[in-house]
Amino acid sequence: MGLGLILGLRHAFEGDHLAAVATIVSRERSPLRSGSIGVFWGAGHLTSLLLVGLPVVGFGLHFPRGLNLPLELGVAAMIVFLGVGGLTRSFAAATHGHSHSLRELGTRPFWVGAAHGLAGSGALTLVILATMPSRGAGLLYLGSFGFGSILGMAAASTALSIPIAISGIGAPAAARISRAVSFASVIFGLLYGGTTLAAAIAGYPVS
């Protein structure tokens, strides 16, 4: 349980996770709402791990290694898509002004977290899971890893919004920050996908 919790906390702070969530919380000036968005991400992440991890625990199945590359490229494309979407919504909000309920805000990070749960070190988690000495130990590890991811992303998303919250900047300045974060997310997604593909072509393992 301790191992799962620590790895789950660290897992939430990986660059691709922060890049994806930052495009969502960069528009928030409430740390509480931002933290809730992180919880939704963690819930989606845990859901996908459970859907794939339970067969690993129950039937001793293994995660197909051939899926790592398309899943990682899918995550890269998703980060780019989130960045483009953030830019679009930022300009639309500046023109028309939009407000979203927490439930509406939670839908996107839930599915983003679910996608991340199937890729990268989520797949590595399933490899570790297959080495557990018993089904009970595997379930404890999986649950503690998911709980650690929820705590980690809640802390990360809250921290991302604190500078904006305490600075007291107005809506125009906040919108500019959101656009900068979204643009950086697009660049990160392109670089992430490019390096992942290059590593696969060079014969390095993708995980």
N, C-alpha and C positions, 0 to 999 in steps of 0.2 A: 504493500500500500504506500509506503514511504517513497519507494522508487517511482511508482506510477504518479504520485502527486508531484514530485520534483520534476519529472520529465514533462508532465502536463503543463506545469507552470512555465517551464522553459520553452515548450512548444508554442505557446501563445505569443511569444515575443520574436518569433522568426520573421524575417523581413517581408516575405510574401503575405503573411497574415496581417502585419501592421499596415502594409501598403493598401491592402483591400479595405480594411476597416477604417483607415484614416480618411478615405474619400467620403465615408458616410458621416463620421463624427466631426469632420472639419466644419460642417455647417451648424453644429450644435454649440450653444453657449451655456449649456447646463451640464455640469459634470454628472449629475444624477441620471439624466437621459442618456448621456454618452456611456456611462457604466452599464445601463440597462441594455444598450445596443451590444456591448461586449458580452453580456450574459446570453443574449439571443444567439450571437455567433457561437458561443461555447455550447449552447443547447443543440444547435444544428450539427456541430462538430461531433458531439457525443452521440447523437442519433445515428449518423452514418457509421461511426465506429461500432456501435452496437449491432447495426444491421449486418455488417460484415464480420465483426468479431465474434458474435454468438455462434455462428457456424464453425468458426475456427476452434472455439472452446468445446462446443458440443460434438463435433464430428471430426476434429483433427485436420480440417482442410487448411490449405495454404493460399496466401494471396498470390495470384498469377503475376509473375515478374514482368511479363510482357505488357501489362496494363500501366506500369509506372510512367512510361514516356507519354502516352496520350493523356493521362490524367494530369501530369505536370504541365503539358502544353495547354491543356484546358484551363488550368489555374492561371497560367500566364495570360491567356486570352480573356479570362474573366476579369483580371486586374485591369487590363487595358479597357475593357468594356465599362467597368465601374468608373475609371478615370474620365472616359468620354462622357458617360452619363452624368458624372458630377459637374463637369464643365457645362453641359447642356442645362442641367437644373439650376446651376448658379446664375446663368444669364437669364433664364426664365423667371427665377425668383426676383431678380433685380428689376425685371420689367413688370411682373404681375403680382409678385408677393405670394408665396405659398407656405402653408403650415401643415405639418403632418402629425397625426397622432402617434403615440408611442407604439401602438399596435402596427400601424403602417410602416413605421421605421424599423420594426423588428423583423418584418418579413424578409427583407433583402439580406440582412446579416445572418439570418438563420440558414438560408440556402447557400450563402457564401461559406459559412462554417461547415455545412454539410459537404460541399465540394472539397474543401480543404481536408476534411476528415478522411477522404478516400485517396489523397495524394501525398507525396512527400514522406515526411516522417510519420504520417498516419499509417502508411503502408509498413514502415519500419516497426511501428507499434504492434501491428499484427504479427510480424515476424517474431518479436519478443514474446508476444502472447502465446505463440505456438510452443514455446519452450517451458511454459509454466508446468510445475510438477502435478497439478491437479486442476480440475474444472473450477473448484472453489477459488483457488489461488488466481486462476486466470480471470474470473469474474471480478475479484477484488482489485486486481491490477487494472483491468479495463475501466472499472468504475472510478477508481482513484485518479487514473490518468485523465478521464473526461472531466472530473470535478476540478482537477488542477488546471485544466485548459480553460474552464469557465472562470475560475478565480483570476487566472493570469490575464485573460483578455478583458475581463471587467476592469482590472487594475490598469491595463494598458490604455483602454479606450477612455477611461476617466482621466488619466494623466494627459492624454492628447488634448483634451478640451480645457484643462485647467488654465493654461496660459491665456486663452481667449476669454475665459470667464472672469479672471481676476484683473485683466487689463482694462476692462470696461470699454473696449473699442466699439464703435458704432457698426451698424449693419453694412455700410459700404466697405469698410476695412475688412470686416469678417468675410464678406463675399470675395474679396481679393485673395485672402488667405485660402479660402476654399478652392478657388480656381488654381492657385499655385500648387496646392496639395494634389488636386485632381490631375494637373498636368504632369507633376512628378510621378504620379501613379501610372500614367500612360507610359512614360519613359521607362520606369522600373519594370512594368509588365513586358515591354518589348525586349529589354535587356535580359530579363529572367527567361523568357521563352527562347531567345537566341542562344544564350549560354547553355540552356538545357538541351537544345537540339544539337549544338556543337559537341557537347559532352557525349551524347548518344552516338553521334557519327564517329567520334574518336574512339569509341569503345569503352568509355567510362560508365560505371553503373549510375543509373538515374534513380535517386531516392530523395 
